[in-house]
Amino acid sequence: MEAFKLEGHDFIELNKLLKIMQLVGSGGEAKQFIDEGLVQVNGEVETQRRKKLRKGDKVKFEEQEVEIK
């Protein structure tokens, strides 16, 4: 599992996290995968593209997992 550190912010949006962590090639891909229900947040399928992720949240996409620190 990888970690993403929130620095200077209270949250990061789901679609931006996928792009920053290079789990997808573009913002458009992030939106598509989220819309298709292929991304989980804290064990639940998440379809909100701009879901606000905060410390302690865990995101799973394909075989990758990211924890917000």
ABEGO torsion letter per residue (X at the ends): XBBBBBBGBABBBAAAAAAAAGABABAAAAAAAAAAGABBBGGBBBABAABBBBBGBBBBBEABBBBBX
